[in-house]
Amino acid sequence: MIRINLLGQTRPKAARRPADTGAALPVVFIGAGVLLGGLFLFYFYHSWQAQLNDETKRIQTLQSQKTELEQVKQQVELFEKQKQVLQQRVTTIEQLQHDRTGGQELLDQVANTVSRAENLWLTSMTKRSGYFQKIEIKEAKQDDKNTAIQTFIFTINAEITPSGPAAGTPQTKPANAPSPATPNPAAPAKKG
């Protein structure tokens, strides 16, 4: 319906009622609390997720380092085994060199002894060594096989020292020398 104002005056407008803010205020606080709670939870979720990602990366790094260290450990164990084998070889070589007797000295002594005697022939010799100690003639007999020349066969037992004495000095055993060898028979010789 259409209204027509015949008075020509403007009609006063009806006053609006003031809005009731008392009922809306709790809704605003609840909404703000939910919004702040959501932001707070999002922040903690995001920070915990970042920590979880960092720890996951750290675990992967540590696992790769563990794998590398296991390979290094295997290599070290292999090198230790090789070291033990080589050390055993070195020890064996050093022991052989330490126990080696002076064959050259023995041959020099025998050559000097044989060359000084006119009618002495060395027919065999069974031990190469250094100088002798405690020399004992175990057996001496005339050889009956050869009647044309007077021949003697004898057996000598002696203890051997690895290093010979210097000329004019008494024989002494070095502190680090091994125990003397068991008596060994020397070669029979012919005298004619």
Secondary structure, DSSP 8 states (H G I E B T S, - for coil): ------S-------------HHHHHHHHHHHHHHHHHHHHHHHHHHHHHHHHHHHHHHHHHHHHHHHHHHHHHHHHHHHHHHHHHHHHHHHHHHHHHHH---HHHHHHHHHHHHHH-TTEEE-------SEEEEEEEEEEEE-SS--SS--EEEEEEEEEESS---TTS-----TT-------EE---EEE-
